[in-house]
Amino acid sequence: MTLFTMLLVMIAERLFKLGEHWHLDHRLEVLFRRIRHFSMLRPLLMTAGVMVITFLLLRSLYGLFFNVPLLVVWILLGVLCIGAGKVRLHYHAYLKAASRDDVHARGAMASELTMIHGVPPDCDEREFLRELQNALLWINFRYYLAPLFWFVVGGPWGPVLLMGYAFLRAWQTWLARYLTPHERLQSGIDAILHVLDWLPVRLVGVVYALIGHGEKALPAWFASLADRHTAQYQVLTRLAQFSLAREPHTNKVETPKAAVSMAKKTSFVVVVIVALLTIYGTLVCPSAPKPLQRIRRRDAEIRHPVVVPADELQASVAIRIVKRIAFNFSVVSRVVDQHIVAFRRLRKAVMAWSILTVFVAGDEHRARGFMPVSRVLRIGIYVYPQ
């Protein structure tokens, strides 16, 4: 369900999420306005509360109506937390202003895009465009790649981690937009996200290194594995710039487009990797089968066909088996004492001492047919099971 939900969220985000209506940052501003005192403990407690509420919601919906409400909640939470929302509008507004040579509008939109880390003062046009590229790459990481990482890593409880990360991201954005740098420093939000972003930055960084200038980026990536102090923003953008540095930072329209193109390519690679891992069963999904329960010396799963070696076992557990074995041959039994036997060809199955009359494959006469008996004596070993 993780892969399925992720793909639906990405499609919905591209088609419908163009403003603030389906953006978690916008929905949380009402809560953030009421906060007057800032400390590191406060965002941690608020995040823990959000995660607990999300966990209880998912837990209450688990197994209800074939998990359809659970799937809907997964998709809604993913749409709220994944995607840049209004930031995409700011990017398109910047391109329009730059193409019209509207200096005032271009500067306003660039300030919105570089709000978190800013632009060095008194920088020339080349440095400004490079910082704008870095800001766009970081926006792609913060609103797409990092949320996807926590969503996938969380497995069945991915939305819980996703909501926690999105809440901290919204808190940092609100502080950067409306409050002073001193209040933002008091909140400790940058230090918290520095820790949370360490692993996803390294994973995304290796993708940037491989699709870009590998011979220069890979040594820098290996060096970043032991670096715990450099800001994650600088680590990620430095790796991406090894590839972007091939193109001149002179065109105020094409330069940011090059960064966005690389960000999209990286996102596509990450989604493909997640899809492959999910297909091969590496990721834990909500629908994954439960581990087999140990019954004496054999592995079995209650209320399902048991696959074991070809010897008898008195399991002494209540088991219901409805299994088509071959052609129109089926067994329905509700007993306690059972015999576990096996076909010699291709498949194995469970049969039981039954008080019902069932049809079994004839073994005594080697007829490869069926005969009625009052109880199960032996599975025919010459029948190819379906």
C-alpha positions as CSV (number, residue, x, y, z in Angstrom):
1,M,0.0,0.0,0.0
2,T,3.0,2.3,0.5
3,L,3.9,2.4,-3.2
4,F,0.3,2.6,-4.3
5,T,-0.4,5.5,-2.0
6,M,2.8,7.3,-2.9
7,L,2.0,7.2,-6.6
8,L,-1.6,8.5,-6.0
9,V,-0.3,11.3,-3.9
10,M,2.3,12.3,-6.5
11,I,-0.3,12.3,-9.2
12,A,-2.8,14.3,-7.1
13,E,-0.1,16.8,-6.1
14,R,0.8,17.5,-9.7
15,L,-2.8,17.9,-10.9
16,F,-4.6,19.6,-8.0
17,K,-2.3,20.9,-5.4
18,L,-1.6,24.4,-6.8
19,G,-2.3,26.6,-3.8
20,E,-2.6,26.6,0.0
21,H,-5.9,24.7,0.4
22,W,-4.4,21.3,0.6
23,H,-1.1,22.4,2.2
24,L,-0.4,21.5,5.9
25,D,1.7,24.6,6.5
26,H,-1.3,26.8,5.8
27,R,-3.6,24.7,8.0
28,L,-1.3,24.9,10.9
29,E,-0.9,28.7,10.9
30,V,-3.9,29.1,13.1
31,L,-2.2,27.0,15.8
32,F,1.2,28.7,15.4
33,R,-0.2,32.2,15.9
34,R,-1.2,31.4,19.4
35,I,2.3,30.5,20.5
36,R,4.0,33.2,22.4
37,H,7.0,31.5,24.1
38,F,9.7,29.6,22.2
39,S,11.9,26.7,23.3
40,M,13.1,23.5,21.8
41,L,10.9,21.4,24.1
42,R,7.7,23.0,22.7
43,P,8.0,21.8,19.1
44,L,9.0,18.4,20.3
45,L,5.9,18.1,22.5
46,M,3.6,19.4,19.7
47,T,5.1,17.0,17.2
48,A,4.7,14.1,19.6
49,G,1.1,15.0,20.1
50,V,0.5,15.2,16.3
51,M,2.1,11.8,15.8
52,V,0.1,10.2,18.6
53,I,-3.2,11.5,17.2
54,T,-2.2,10.2,13.7
55,F,-1.3,6.8,15.2
56,L,-4.6,6.5,17.1
57,L,-6.5,7.5,13.9
58,L,-4.8,4.9,11.8
59,R,-5.2,2.3,14.5
60,S,-8.9,2.9,14.8
61,L,-9.4,2.5,11.0
62,Y,-7.2,-0.6,10.7
63,G,-9.3,-3.5,9.3
64,L,-12.4,-1.4,9.0
65,F,-14.4,-1.9,5.8
66,F,-11.6,-3.8,4.1
67,N,-9.2,-1.0,5.0
68,V,-10.8,1.4,2.5
69,P,-11.1,4.3,5.0
70,L,-7.5,3.6,6.0
71,L,-6.4,4.0,2.4
72,V,-8.3,7.2,2.1
73,V,-6.7,8.7,5.2
74,W,-3.2,7.7,3.9
75,I,-3.9,9.5,0.7
76,L,-5.3,12.6,2.4
77,L,-2.3,12.8,4.8
78,G,0.1,12.3,1.9
79,V,-1.5,15.1,-0.1
80,L,-1.4,17.5,2.9
81,C,2.3,16.8,3.7
82,I,3.9,16.1,0.3
83,G,4.2,18.9,-2.2
84,A,5.3,22.5,-2.3
85,G,1.8,24.0,-2.9
86,K,2.0,27.7,-3.1
87,V,5.8,27.6,-3.5
88,R,5.2,26.3,-7.0
89,L,3.2,29.4,-7.8
90,H,6.0,31.6,-6.6
91,Y,8.4,29.7,-8.9
92,H,6.2,30.2,-12.0
93,A,5.7,33.9,-11.0
94,Y,9.4,34.3,-10.8
95,L,9.8,32.9,-14.3
96,K,7.2,35.2,-15.7
97,A,8.7,38.3,-14.0
98,A,12.2,37.4,-15.2
99,S,11.1,36.9,-18.8
100,R,9.4,40.3,-18.7
101,D,12.4,42.0,-17.0
102,D,10.2,43.0,-14.1
103,V,12.9,43.6,-11.5
104,H,10.6,44.3,-8.6
105,A,8.4,41.3,-9.1
106,R,11.4,39.1,-9.8
107,G,13.1,40.2,-6.5
108,A,9.9,39.6,-4.5
109,M,9.5,36.1,-5.8
110,A,13.2,35.3,-5.4
111,S,12.8,36.4,-1.7
112,E,10.0,34.0,-1.2
113,L,11.9,31.1,-2.8
114,T,15.1,31.8,-0.7
115,M,13.2,32.6,2.5
116,I,14.7,29.8,4.6
117,H,18.4,30.3,4.0
118,G,18.5,33.7,2.3
119,V,20.9,35.1,-0.2
120,P,24.3,36.6,0.8
121,P,24.3,40.4,0.7
122,D,26.1,42.3,-2.0
123,C,26.4,39.2,-4.3
124,D,26.7,39.6,-8.0
125,E,24.2,38.1,-10.6
126,R,26.1,34.9,-11.0
127,E,26.2,34.2,-7.2
128,F,22.5,35.2,-6.9
129,L,21.4,32.7,-9.6
130,R,23.5,30.0,-8.0
131,E,21.9,30.6,-4.6
132,L,18.5,30.6,-6.3
133,Q,19.3,27.2,-7.7
134,N,20.3,26.0,-4.3
135,A,17.0,27.2,-2.8
136,L,15.0,25.4,-5.5
137,L,16.9,22.2,-4.9
138,W,16.3,22.5,-1.1
139,I,12.6,23.1,-1.7
140,N,12.4,19.9,-3.7
141,F,14.2,18.1,-0.9
142,R,12.1,19.6,1.9
143,Y,8.7,19.2,0.3
144,Y,9.1,16.1,-1.7
145,L,12.1,13.8,-1.1
146,A,12.4,14.1,2.7
147,P,8.7,13.5,3.3
148,L,8.8,10.5,0.9
149,F,11.7,9.1,2.8
150,W,9.9,9.2,6.2
151,F,6.7,8.0,4.6
152,V,8.5,4.9,3.1
153,V,10.7,4.2,6.1
154,G,7.7,4.2,8.4
155,G,6.2,1.2,6.6
156,P,2.7,0.6,8.0
157,W,3.0,3.7,10.2
158,G,4.6,5.8,7.5
159,P,1.9,8.5,7.8
160,V,2.8,8.9,11.5
161,L,6.4,9.8,10.7
162,L,5.3,11.9,7.7
163,M,3.0,14.0,9.9
164,G,5.7,14.5,12.4
165,Y,8.2,15.7,9.8
166,A,5.7,17.9,8.0
167,F,4.7,19.5,11.3
168,L,8.3,20.5,12.1
169,R,8.8,21.8,8.5
170,A,5.7,23.9,8.8
171,W,6.9,25.3,12.1
172,Q,10.3,26.3,10.6
173,T,8.6,27.9,7.6
174,W,6.2,29.9,9.8
175,L,9.1,31.1,12.0
176,A,11.2,32.2,9.0
177,R,8.2,34.0,7.4
178,Y,6.7,35.9,10.4
179,L,9.2,36.0,13.3
180,T,12.7,37.2,13.9
181,P,15.9,35.1,13.5
182,H,16.4,35.3,17.3
183,E,13.0,33.7,18.0
184,R,13.7,31.1,15.4
185,L,17.0,30.3,17.1
186,Q,15.2,30.0,20.5
187,S,12.8,27.5,19.1
188,G,15.6,25.1,18.2
189,I,13.8,24.0,15.1
190,D,16.9,24.2,12.9
191,A,18.9,21.9,15.2
192,I,16.0,19.4,15.3
193,L,15.7,19.3,11.5
194,H,19.5,19.1,11.1
195,V,19.4,15.8,12.9
196,L,16.3,14.5,11.1
197,D,17.7,15.5,7.7
198,W,21.1,13.9,8.1
199,L,20.3,10.5,6.6
200,P,17.8,11.6,3.9
201,V,20.3,14.2,2.7
202,R,23.0,11.6,2.3
203,L,20.7,9.2,0.4
204,V,19.5,12.0,-1.9
205,G,23.1,13.3,-2.2
206,V,24.3,10.0,-3.6
207,V,21.6,10.2,-6.3
208,Y,22.8,13.7,-7.2
209,A,26.3,12.5,-7.3
210,L,25.5,9.6,-9.6
211,I,23.4,11.5,-12.1
212,G,25.7,14.4,-12.1
213,H,29.5,14.9,-12.1
214,G,30.4,11.6,-10.3
215,E,34.2,11.8,-10.3
216,K,34.0,15.0,-8.2
217,A,30.7,14.5,-6.4
218,L,31.4,11.0,-5.0
219,P,34.5,12.0,-3.0
220,A,32.6,14.9,-1.6
221,W,29.7,12.5,-0.7
222,F,32.0,10.1,1.1
223,A,33.5,13.0,3.0
224,S,30.0,14.1,4.1
225,L,29.4,10.7,5.8
226,A,31.7,11.7,8.6
227,D,30.5,15.4,8.7
228,R,28.1,16.1,11.5
229,H,28.4,19.8,11.8
230,T,28.0,21.3,8.3
231,A,24.4,22.4,7.5
232,Q,22.5,19.8,5.6
233,Y,21.5,22.6,3.1
234,Q,25.2,23.1,2.2
235,V,25.9,19.4,2.0
236,L,23.1,18.7,-0.5
237,T,23.5,21.8,-2.6
238,R,27.3,21.3,-2.9
239,L,26.8,17.8,-4.3
240,A,24.1,19.1,-6.8
241,Q,26.3,22.0,-7.9
242,F,29.0,19.6,-9.2
243,S,26.5,18.8,-12.0
244,L,24.9,22.2,-12.3
245,A,28.3,23.9,-12.5
246,R,28.7,22.6,-16.1
247,E,26.1,25.2,-17.2
248,P,26.8,28.9,-17.0
249,H,24.9,30.8,-14.3
250,T,24.1,33.8,-16.4
251,N,20.6,33.4,-17.8
252,K,18.0,34.4,-15.2
253,V,15.3,32.1,-16.7
254,E,17.3,29.0,-17.8
255,T,19.4,28.8,-14.7
256,P,16.6,28.1,-12.2
257,K,15.0,25.8,-14.8
258,A,18.1,23.7,-14.9
259,A,17.9,23.2,-11.1
260,V,14.3,22.3,-11.3
261,S,15.0,19.8,-14.1
262,M,17.6,18.1,-12.1
263,A,15.4,18.0,-9.0
264,K,12.6,16.4,-11.0
265,K,15.1,13.8,-12.4
266,T,16.3,13.0,-8.9
267,S,12.7,12.6,-7.6
268,F,11.9,10.3,-10.5
269,V,15.0,8.1,-9.7
270,V,14.0,8.0,-6.0
271,V,10.4,6.9,-6.9
272,V,11.7,4.2,-9.2
273,I,14.1,2.9,-6.4
274,V,11.2,2.8,-3.9
275,A,9.0,1.0,-6.5
276,L,11.7,-1.7,-7.1
277,L,12.3,-2.2,-3.4
278,T,8.5,-2.5,-2.8
279,I,8.0,-4.9,-5.6
280,Y,10.8,-7.2,-4.3
281,G,9.3,-7.1,-0.8
282,T,12.1,-5.2,0.9
283,L,9.8,-2.6,2.4
284,V,7.3,-3.4,5.1
285,C,3.8,-2.8,3.8
286,P,0.5,-2.8,5.8
287,S,-0.7,-5.8,3.8
288,A,2.4,-7.9,4.4
289,P,1.6,-11.4,5.6
290,K,2.1,-12.1,9.3
291,P,4.9,-14.4,10.2
292,L,4.2,-18.1,10.5
293,Q,3.3,-19.4,13.9
294,R,5.4,-22.2,15.3
295,I,3.3,-25.4,16.0
296,R,5.5,-27.9,17.7
297,R,8.2,-28.9,15.2
298,R,6.6,-27.5,12.1
299,D,5.8,-24.1,10.6
300,A,2.2,-23.5,9.9
301,E,-0.3,-20.6,9.7
302,I,-3.6,-21.1,11.3
303,R,-6.6,-21.0,9.0
304,H,-4.4,-21.3,5.9
305,P,-2.9,-24.2,4.0
306,V,0.1,-25.6,5.8
307,V,3.3,-26.4,3.9
308,V,5.5,-28.9,5.6
309,P,7.6,-32.0,4.8
310,A,5.8,-35.3,4.0
311,D,5.2,-36.8,7.4
312,E,2.3,-36.8,9.9
313,L,1.8,-34.3,12.6
314,Q,-0.9,-34.3,15.4
315,A,-1.2,-30.5,15.7
316,S,-4.2,-30.4,18.1
317,V,-5.3,-27.0,16.9
318,A,-8.6,-26.0,15.3
319,I,-8.1,-25.5,11.6
320,R,-10.5,-24.8,8.8
321,I,-9.3,-25.6,5.3
322,V,-11.0,-24.8,2.1
323,K,-8.5,-25.6,-0.6
324,R,-9.0,-26.7,-4.2
325,I,-6.5,-29.5,-4.7
326,A,-7.1,-30.8,-8.2
327,F,-9.8,-30.3,-10.8
328,N,-13.1,-30.1,-9.0
329,F,-11.7,-31.8,-5.8
330,S,-12.1,-29.8,-2.6
331,V,-11.8,-30.4,1.1
332,V,-13.8,-28.7,3.9
333,S,-13.1,-29.9,7.4
334,R,-13.4,-28.5,10.9
335,V,-11.5,-30.8,13.2
336,V,-8.8,-30.8,15.7
337,D,-6.7,-33.9,15.0
338,Q,-5.2,-33.5,11.6
339,H,-2.6,-35.2,9.4
340,I,-0.3,-33.1,7.4
341,V,0.8,-35.0,4.2
342,A,2.3,-33.9,1.0
343,F,2.1,-34.3,-2.7
344,R,5.2,-35.6,-4.4
345,R,4.7,-33.3,-7.3
346,L,4.8,-29.5,-7.2
347,R,2.7,-28.8,-4.1
348,K,1.8,-29.7,-0.6
349,A,-1.4,-29.6,1.3
350,V,-3.1,-30.4,4.6
351,M,-5.8,-33.1,5.1
352,A,-7.5,-34.0,8.3
353,W,-9.4,-36.9,9.9
354,S,-12.9,-35.8,8.9
355,I,-16.4,-36.9,9.9
356,L,-17.7,-35.6,6.6
357,T,-17.7,-37.6,3.4
358,V,-15.2,-36.0,1.0
359,F,-13.7,-37.0,-2.3
360,V,-10.0,-37.9,-2.4
361,A,-7.7,-39.0,-5.1
362,G,-7.3,-42.7,-5.3
363,D,-3.9,-44.0,-4.5
364,E,-4.6,-47.7,-4.0
365,H,-5.6,-48.4,-7.6
366,R,-3.3,-45.8,-9.2
367,A,-6.3,-44.7,-11.2
368,R,-5.6,-41.0,-11.1
369,G,-9.3,-40.5,-10.3
370,F,-11.6,-39.8,-7.4
371,M,-13.5,-42.0,-5.0
372,P,-15.8,-41.2,-2.1
373,V,-14.7,-42.4,1.3
374,S,-16.0,-41.7,4.8
375,R,-12.8,-40.3,6.1
376,V,-9.5,-39.3,4.7
377,L,-6.9,-42.1,4.6
378,R,-4.2,-40.8,2.3
379,I,-3.7,-38.2,-0.4
380,G,-3.2,-39.5,-3.9
381,I,0.3,-38.9,-4.9
382,Y,-0.2,-39.3,-8.6
383,V,-2.5,-36.3,-9.1
384,Y,-1.2,-33.0,-10.4
385,P,-2.7,-30.3,-8.1
386,Q,-4.0,-27.0,-9.5
